[in-house]
Amino acid sequence: MSGEESTTEPDDEAVVRTAVEAAEGVIFAAYRRAAIRDVDVTVHFADAQLAVDVYLDVPDDPAVDQVADEAAMAARRAVDDLLGE
């Protein structure tokens, strides 16, 4: 049985949770919570396909799009690590 356990894939909820936590880690490392007007991390995982969208509203920061992109990339990397890819 232990051979079966080692090849068991994480469920969809674990994949989504991993992606969101990674994205939020990047966002909250870059900004204090009080500086963020709005944040939305949307993750869809179905049929082994991952889609990550990060919306981030931080007034007066020209780098906000770069941070959002970095957060989305971190989410994808975290899921790749989780799935062993």
Summary of the structure (lengths in Angstrom):
residues: 85
radius of gyration: 14.9
end to end distance: 23.2
largest distance: 55.4
contacts: 224
relative contact order: 0.22
helix: 55%
strand: 21%
